Amino acid sequence: MAERRQGAEGALALVGSGEYTDAMLEADEALLATVGGARGASVVLLPTACGLEPDSPAYWNNLGLTHFRKLGVSDIRPTLILDRASASDPQQIASLRDASFYYFSGGDPRHVIESMRGTPAWEVIAEAQRAGAVLAGCSAGAMAMSGYTLPVRGLITGLATGAPGDWTPALATVPRVAVFPHFDRLPGALSEPMMRRLSHAAPIGVALVGVDEDTALVRLDPPSETGGSWRVMGRQSVHVYRRDAMPLRLRAGEEVTL
């Protein structure tokens, strides 16, 4: 990993599934190293994606607390930023300030996007990431970080007809990527030929990135003018489909520029 430039963008992680589990220990240790290690890190837990599920935020916050304590982090900040109202709550926003690591767990990607876009909470997180903080998203959290998301209904339409489908602008932390989490568990119709067809229906310049379960695609170093170098971590694979390139399947330790 290159020495991080002062004020450079922070590390990013797009996780297929397995947040706050042992499957992500290697990835989270590497991410923590980019902000000086676990001892000095301040980790914010964001269960926003499951904000419409009454018992889920507490579950994910408790799991995150256990996970990051295991990694040696003492400053762990569970939040209840669950919708647009709480994303403007001064008490919740206070927990975001001066943190070095923000983690969005899974749930509904559209709910994350609708809850965070244009809010004070997202402004703090995005500014911190641009200045060097880590930003990680798992499943719906990873989809929200994308340039675009595609709901299942739009995905099926796109596969069947080749039509563009309902490509919805997301939070665009990674603007030239559309993430498909749980990729190894998606319907069998998502064969390589079908994904290649879908890549031609995607917005121009956007790569489709399928991330298997218990797997992360991680950018540790700040991006260059030609993009960022991303490394696969975890037990399975990452699949990349571009409009004008052959599909890629990358296993743990392999890298790709996006």
C-alpha positions in Angstrom: 0.0 0.0 0.0 1.4 3.4 -1.0 1.8 6.1 1.7 -1.4 8.1 1.9 -1.2 11.7 0.8 -2.5 14.2 3.3 -6.0 15.2 2.3 -6.3 12.3 -0.3 -9.4 10.3 -0.6 -9.9 7.5 1.9 -10.1 3.8 1.3 -13.3 2.2 0.0 -14.9 -1.2 0.4 -17.7 -2.7 -1.6 -18.8 -5.9 0.2 -21.0 -8.6 -1.3 -22.2 -9.9 2.1 -20.6 -10.8 5.5 -20.3 -7.4 7.2 -19.2 -7.7 10.8 -18.2 -11.3 10.5 -14.9 -13.2 10.5 -15.1 -13.3 6.6 -14.3 -9.6 6.6 -11.5 -9.6 9.2 -8.7 -9.3 6.6 -10.5 -6.6 4.7 -11.3 -4.5 7.8 -7.8 -4.9 9.2 -6.4 -3.5 5.9 -8.9 -0.7 5.9 -8.1 0.2 9.5 -4.4 0.3 8.6 -5.1 3.1 6.2 -6.2 5.4 9.1 -3.3 4.4 11.4 -4.6 1.2 12.8 -7.4 0.0 15.1 -6.1 1.8 18.3 -6.7 5.3 17.0 -9.6 4.6 14.7 -13.1 6.0 15.2 -15.7 3.7 13.6 -19.3 4.7 12.9 -21.9 2.0 12.3 -24.7 3.0 9.9 -27.7 0.6 9.8 -29.6 3.0 7.5 -30.4 0.4 4.9 -32.6 -1.5 7.4 -34.2 1.6 8.8 -37.7 0.3 7.8 -37.2 -3.0 9.8 -38.0 -2.3 13.5 -35.5 -4.7 15.1 -32.7 -4.8 12.5 -30.8 -1.6 13.4 -30.1 -2.8 16.9 -29.0 -6.2 15.6 -26.5 -4.8 13.1 -25.2 -2.2 15.6 -24.6 -5.0 18.2 -22.9 -7.2 15.6 -20.7 -4.2 14.5 -19.7 -3.5 18.0 -18.6 -7.0 18.6 -16.7 -7.2 15.3 -14.7 -4.0 15.7 -13.9 -4.7 19.3 -12.4 -8.0 18.2 -10.2 -6.0 15.8 -9.0 -3.8 18.7 -11.1 -0.6 18.1 -12.3 1.1 21.2 -14.1 4.2 19.7 -17.1 2.6 18.0 -20.2 4.7 17.4 -23.5 3.0 16.7 -26.0 5.4 15.1 -29.7 5.4 14.5 -29.6 7.3 11.2 -32.5 5.4 9.7 -34.3 7.9 7.4 -34.1 11.5 6.2 -35.3 13.0 9.4 -32.6 11.3 11.5 -30.0 12.1 8.9 -30.6 15.8 9.8 -30.7 15.2 13.6 -27.9 17.2 15.3 -27.4 14.5 17.9 -26.9 11.8 15.3 -24.7 14.0 13.1 -22.5 14.8 16.1 -21.5 11.1 16.2 -20.3 11.3 12.6 -17.9 14.2 13.2 -14.1 13.5 13.4 -14.6 9.8 12.7 -12.2 7.9 10.5 -14.3 4.9 9.3 -17.9 4.8 8.2 -19.7 1.4 7.6 -23.1 1.0 6.0 -24.6 -2.4 6.5 -27.2 -4.2 4.4 -30.9 -3.9 3.7 -32.7 -1.8 1.1 -30.4 0.2 -1.3 -33.1 2.7 -2.3 -33.8 3.5 1.3 -30.2 4.3 1.9 -30.0 6.6 -1.2 -33.3 8.3 -0.4 -32.4 8.7 3.3 -28.9 10.1 2.7 -28.9 12.1 -0.5 -28.5 15.8 0.2 -28.7 15.5 4.0 -26.3 16.9 6.6 -25.3 13.4 7.6 -24.2 12.5 4.1 -22.4 15.8 3.7 -20.3 15.0 6.8 -19.5 11.4 5.6 -18.7 12.3 2.0 -16.4 15.2 3.1 -14.6 13.0 5.6 -14.1 10.3 2.9 -12.7 12.8 0.5 -10.3 13.9 3.3 -9.1 10.4 4.1 -11.7 8.5 6.1 -12.6 4.9 5.2 -16.1 4.3 3.7 -17.4 0.7 3.5 -20.8 -0.6 2.3 -22.1 -4.1 2.4 -24.9 -5.4 0.1 -27.4 -2.5 0.0 -24.7 -0.3 1.4 -22.4 -1.1 -1.5 -25.1 -0.6 -4.0 -25.8 2.9 -2.6 -22.1 3.8 -3.1 -22.5 3.0 -6.8 -23.1 5.4 -9.6 -26.3 3.7 -10.4 -28.5 0.9 -9.0 -30.9 -1.4 -10.8 -33.8 -3.0 -9.0 -34.7 -6.6 -9.6 -37.7 -5.7 -11.8 -35.5 -3.5 -14.0 -32.8 -6.2 -14.1 -35.2 -8.8 -15.3 -36.6 -6.4 -18.0 -33.1 -5.5 -19.1 -32.1 -9.2 -19.4 -35.2 -10.1 -21.3 -35.4 -7.2 -23.7 -32.0 -5.5 -23.7 -33.8 -2.3 -22.7 -31.9 0.1 -20.4 -34.1 -0.7 -17.4 -34.7 1.5 -14.4 -31.1 2.6 -13.8 -31.4 4.8 -10.7 -28.7 7.3 -9.8 -27.1 6.4 -6.5 -24.8 8.3 -4.1 -21.9 8.0 -6.7 -19.0 7.6 -4.3 -17.8 5.2 -7.0 -19.5 6.8 -10.0 -18.4 4.5 -12.8 -19.6 1.3 -11.1 -22.9 -0.5 -10.5 -22.6 -3.1 -7.8 -24.5 -6.4 -7.7 -24.0 -8.0 -4.2 -24.6 -11.6 -3.3 -23.6 -12.3 -6.9 -23.1 -16.0 -6.5 -26.7 -16.3 -5.1 -28.5 -14.3 -7.8 -30.8 -16.2 -10.2 -29.3 -18.6 -12.7 -30.6 -16.3 -15.5 -27.6 -14.1 -14.7 -25.3 -16.1 -16.9 -22.2 -14.5 -18.5 -24.0 -13.8 -21.8 -26.9 -12.2 -20.0 -24.6 -10.0 -17.9 -22.8 -8.9 -21.0 -26.1 -7.9 -22.6 -26.9 -6.0 -19.4 -23.5 -4.2 -19.6 -24.5 -2.9 -23.0 -27.8 -1.5 -21.6 -26.0 0.2 -18.6 -25.2 3.9 -18.7 -22.1 4.7 -20.8 -18.9 4.2 -18.9 -20.4 2.2 -16.1 -18.9 -1.2 -15.2 -21.1 -3.9 -13.7 -19.4 -5.4 -10.6 -20.7 -8.6 -9.2 -19.4 -9.3 -5.7 -19.9 -12.7 -4.2 -20.9 -13.4 -0.7 -18.3 -13.1 2.0 -16.2 -11.2 -0.4 -15.1 -7.5 -0.7 -13.6 -5.4 -3.4 -11.3 -2.9 -1.7 -9.5 0.2 -2.8 -6.8 1.0 -0.2 -4.9 3.7 -2.0 -6.2 7.0 -3.3 -7.2 6.9 -7.0 -5.0 8.3 -9.7 -6.1 10.1 -12.9 -6.8 6.8 -14.6 -8.9 5.4 -11.8 -8.3 3.3 -8.7 -6.7 -0.1 -8.1 -9.1 -2.4 -6.3 -8.1 -5.7 -4.6 -10.4 -8.7 -4.0 -10.5 -9.9 -0.4 -12.5 -12.7 1.1 -13.4 -16.3 0.2 -14.9 -16.0 -3.2 -14.8 -13.9 -6.4 -15.6 -10.5 -8.0 -16.9 -10.4 -11.5 -16.5 -7.3 -13.8 -18.5 -6.7 -16.9 -17.8 -3.7 -19.2 -19.4 -2.7 -22.4 -16.3 -3.0 -24.6 -14.2 -5.6 -22.7 -14.1 -9.3 -21.9 -15.6 -10.2 -18.6 -13.2 -10.7 -15.7 -13.4 -13.0 -12.7 -11.0 -12.1 -9.9 -10.2 -14.1 -6.9 -8.7 -13.1 -3.5 -5.5 -11.1 -4.0 -6.1 -10.1 -7.6 -6.6 -6.5 -8.6 -8.5 -4.5 -11.2 -8.6 -0.8 -12.1 -12.0 0.9 -12.0 
